[in-house]
Amino acid sequence: MASPPLVQLNRQRPAHTIERKPSWLKVPAPGGPNYLALKHLMRDLKLHTVCEEAHCPNIGECWEHRAATFMILGDVCTRNCAYCAVAHGTPAPLDTDEPARLGAAVEQMELRHVVITSVDRDDLPNGGAEMFAAAIAEIRRRRPGTSVEVLIPDFKGSERALRIVVDARPDIVNHNLETIERLYRLARPGGRYPRALELLRRAKAMHPDTLTKSGIICGLGEDWDELLVAMRDLRAQDVDILTIGQYLRPSSQHLPIARYYTPDEFAALRRHGLEMGYRHVEAGPLVRSSYHAWEQVARATATR
């Protein structure tokens, strides 16, 4: 399906940027009762969420559904991706009690599906993989019926670190590709496009019955055909679930927005993804990796 030509991004900066948000990106300000209760619970248990740290536009909707993506290993990342709102610098020492507090939050909230992610911790021997495994074990102990999704860093390509996480048997292993290969060094200088694909391939090979998942953000300057190539590259690693959403600039210090995609274009990308063989594709302007994650796992499992 043809798409209008996209604004091109040169190797350093876009030719021009578009900052005014279209109407389909406007969301109500958060503040419902479940949102406030969840916010207090997170503060009481000294837990972080990527919903807050990454300025997710869906925080009001998801928290009203009592769904949140927990962010472990602190709130300071050792990498500095040009699109990401999470703070970077020198992280605090490892908090070994964090998995127990996360498990307590899941138990108190009676969650049916949990998403756990983290900052990059390149300062740790296995990138913090043991903390993912400990968090999964704690949730299994407290809430054995709860499905667990992990959104992991690339662990600098360490197969040992990946195996620590995968052997803890999460229901979904997610690692976001984020962007096309041409833009990787600009947008994600600490990552490598082939490394991200290899991680997903290895995760599926280690435990073939585990669902794998990845995500792409649009609007950094890629063109339509490059998006389709990235989608095919992910599917070639036997990735089951794909999320595609619009890049929203966190601040003036981050990469500018090269283009806003329309809802119709996201619908076309979803159709392309399903034709490629993905079990489930979540695509839309406000879609983020964990958006409607509780529904994604049910739909992907139903297609098995």
JOFENZI-V18592 format. One record per residue. N is the residue number from 1. RES is the residue in one small letter. PHI is phi in radians with two decimals (* if undefined). OMEGA is omega in whole degrees, -180 to 180 (* if undefined). NEAR is the number of other ideal C-beta (glycine too) atoms within 8 Angstrom. Layout:
N RES PHI OMEGA NEAR
N RES PHI OMEGA NEAR
This chain:
1 m * -177 5
2 a -1.27 177 2
3 s -2.31 177 8
4 p -1.02 179 4
5 p -1.06 -178 5
6 l -1.66 174 11
7 v -1.10 -176 10
8 q -1.47 177 9
9 l -1.90 176 12
10 n -1.33 -172 8
11 r -1.22 -180 3
12 q -1.99 -176 4
13 r -2.50 177 6
14 p -1.14 177 11
15 a -1.11 171 7
16 h -2.72 -176 5
17 t -2.21 179 7
18 i -2.18 -174 9
19 e -1.86 -178 7
20 r -1.29 -178 4
21 k -1.32 174 8
22 p -1.26 -174 8
23 s -1.06 -175 5
24 w -1.26 178 7
25 l -1.76 -179 12
26 k -1.48 -179 5
27 v -2.26 178 9
28 p -1.15 176 4
29 a -1.18 -180 5
30 p -1.20 177 9
31 g 2.83 179 6
32 g -1.24 -176 9
33 p -1.10 178 5
34 n -1.15 178 10
35 y -1.03 -178 13
36 l -1.18 179 9
37 a -1.13 -180 8
38 l -1.17 179 12
39 k -1.09 178 9
40 h -1.14 180 8
41 l -1.10 179 11
42 m -1.05 -180 13
43 r -1.19 -179 7
44 d -1.07 -177 6
45 l -1.64 178 10
46 k 0.96 179 5
47 l -1.91 178 10
48 h -1.93 173 11
49 t -2.21 176 11
50 v -1.23 177 14
51 c -0.97 -180 13
52 e -1.43 -173 10
53 e -1.14 -178 12
54 a -1.70 177 11
55 h 0.98 -177 8
56 c -1.15 -179 10
57 p -1.23 -176 9
58 n -1.66 -172 11
59 i -1.02 180 11
60 g -1.11 -179 13
61 e -1.12 -176 8
62 c -1.17 -178 13
63 w -1.21 174 16
64 e -1.16 174 10
65 h -1.51 -177 8
66 r 0.96 177 10
67 a -2.18 180 11
68 a -2.51 175 11
69 t -1.79 -178 13
70 f -1.29 179 15
71 m -2.01 -178 12
72 i -1.71 179 15
73 l 1.21 177 12
74 g 1.61 -178 11
75 d -2.17 177 8
76 v -2.15 -175 12
77 c -1.66 178 12
78 t -1.44 177 12
79 r -1.97 -176 10
80 n -2.34 179 7
81 c -1.22 -170 11
82 a -1.31 -179 10
83 y -1.99 -167 14
84 c -1.76 -177 9
85 a -1.49 -178 8
86 v -1.16 -178 11
87 a -1.10 177 7
88 h -2.18 -179 8
89 g 2.65 179 6
90 t -1.67 -177 5
91 p -1.24 173 12
92 a -1.29 177 5
93 p -1.00 -177 4
94 l -1.07 178 8
95 d -1.75 -174 7
96 t -1.27 178 6
97 d -1.52 -174 6
98 e -1.04 179 12
99 p -1.01 180 13
100 a -1.16 179 8
101 r -1.18 178 11
102 l -1.12 178 16
103 g -1.05 178 14
104 a -1.12 179 10
105 a -1.14 179 13
106 v -1.08 180 13
107 e -1.15 -179 9
108 q -1.11 -178 7
109 m -1.45 -179 9
110 e 0.94 -177 7
111 l -1.29 176 10
112 r -1.65 178 7
113 h -2.47 -177 12
114 v -2.18 173 11
115 v -1.99 179 14
116 i -2.10 174 15
117 t -2.24 180 13
118 s -2.78 165 14
119 v -1.26 170 13
120 d -1.31 177 10
121 r -2.16 179 13
122 d -1.19 178 9
123 d -1.44 -178 6
124 l -1.74 -175 9
125 p -0.95 179 3
126 n -1.97 178 11
127 g 1.13 -179 13
128 g 1.53 -177 13
129 a -1.02 -179 15
130 e -1.09 180 8
131 m -1.26 173 14
132 f -1.06 -179 17
133 a -1.07 180 12
134 a -1.15 179 9
135 a -1.15 178 15
136 i -1.08 -179 15
137 a -1.07 -179 10
138 e -1.17 178 12
139 i -1.18 178 14
140 r -1.04 -179 9
141 r -1.22 -175 7
142 r -1.49 -175 9
143 r -2.39 -174 11
144 p -1.07 -180 5
145 g -1.55 -178 4
146 t -1.44 175 11
147 s -1.41 -174 9
148 v -2.16 175 13
149 e -2.01 176 16
150 v -2.02 175 14
151 l -1.91 -166 14
152 i -1.81 170 15
153 p -1.28 -177 10
154 d -1.48 179 11
155 f 0.91 -180 12
156 k 0.96 177 7
157 g 1.47 -177 9
158 s -1.25 177 10
159 e -1.21 178 7
160 r -1.08 -180 8
161 a -1.10 179 11
162 l -1.07 -179 15
163 r -1.12 177 9
164 i -1.01 -179 13
165 v -1.27 -174 15
166 v -1.15 179 13
167 d -1.21 174 9
168 a -1.34 173 10
169 r 1.07 167 8
170 p -1.16 179 13
171 d -1.32 179 9
172 i -2.33 171 14
173 v -1.90 -176 14
174 n -2.08 169 15
175 h -2.46 -175 14
176 n -1.42 173 10
177 l -1.23 175 13
178 e 1.36 -175 12
179 t -2.60 -178 13
180 i -1.31 -176 11
181 e -1.09 -176 9
182 r -1.07 -175 6
183 l -1.71 -172 12
184 y -1.07 -176 12
185 r -1.20 176 6
186 l -1.33 -174 11
187 a -1.51 -173 13
188 r -2.36 -171 11
189 p -1.08 179 10
190 g -1.46 -178 9
191 g -1.85 177 12
192 r -2.42 -178 8
193 y -1.00 179 10
194 p -1.09 -180 6
195 r -1.14 179 11
196 a -1.10 178 15
197 l -1.11 -179 13
198 e -1.12 179 10
199 l -1.04 -179 14
200 l -1.15 177 16
201 r -1.11 -180 10
202 r -1.15 -179 10
203 a -1.03 179 14
204 k -1.19 180 13
205 a -1.18 -179 6
206 m -1.16 178 10
207 h -2.48 -174 9
208 p -1.02 -179 5
209 d -1.46 177 3
210 t -1.41 176 14
211 l -1.23 175 12
212 t -2.02 -170 15
213 k -2.61 175 16
214 s -2.64 -178 15
215 g -2.47 179 14
216 i -2.27 173 16
217 i -1.84 -177 12
218 c -1.86 175 14
219 g 1.96 177 11
220 l -1.58 179 14
221 g 2.16 177 12
222 e -1.24 171 13
223 d -1.87 -172 8
224 w -1.02 -178 8
225 d -1.12 178 6
226 e -1.15 176 11
227 l -1.07 -180 13
228 l -1.12 176 9
229 v -1.09 180 10
230 a -1.08 178 14
231 m -1.09 178 15
232 r -1.17 179 9
233 d -1.05 178 11
234 l -1.18 -180 14
235 r -1.13 178 13
236 a -1.14 176 7
237 q -1.59 180 12
238 d 1.19 176 9
239 v -1.19 -174 13
240 d -1.58 -172 10
241 i -2.15 179 17
242 l -2.25 172 17
243 t -2.04 -179 16
244 i -2.36 -178 17
245 g -2.47 -178 16
246 q -1.50 172 13
247 y -1.23 174 11
248 l -2.13 -174 9
249 r -1.18 -178 11
250 p -1.20 -179 9
251 s -2.83 179 6
252 s -1.21 178 4
253 q -1.49 -179 3
254 h -1.78 180 11
255 l -0.96 177 10
256 p -1.23 176 9
257 i -1.44 179 12
258 a -1.46 -176 13
259 r -2.91 169 10
260 y -1.68 175 11
261 y -1.49 -180 9
262 t -1.54 175 8
263 p -0.96 179 8
264 d -1.12 179 6
265 e -1.19 176 10
266 f -1.15 177 17
267 a -1.09 178 9
268 a -1.15 178 10
269 l -1.11 177 14
270 r -1.09 179 12
271 r -1.08 178 9
272 h -1.04 -179 11
273 g -1.10 179 14
274 l -1.15 176 9
275 e -1.14 179 6
276 m -1.31 177 9
277 g 1.94 175 5
278 y -1.11 177 12
279 r -1.20 -180 9
280 h -2.64 176 11
281 v -2.24 175 12
282 e -1.90 -176 13
283 a -2.36 179 13
284 g 3.09 -177 9
285 p -0.99 -176 12
286 l -1.74 -178 11
287 v -1.21 172 12
288 r -2.18 -172 12
289 s -0.95 -176 12
290 s -1.78 -178 13
291 y -1.15 -179 12
292 h 0.97 -178 6
293 a -1.05 -180 13
294 w -1.15 177 10
295 e -1.49 -178 7
296 q -1.04 -177 13
297 v -1.13 179 14
298 a -1.16 -178 8
299 r -1.22 180 10
300 a -1.15 180 13
301 t -1.22 -179 8
302 a -1.16 -178 6
303 t -1.53 -179 7
304 r -1.20 * 5
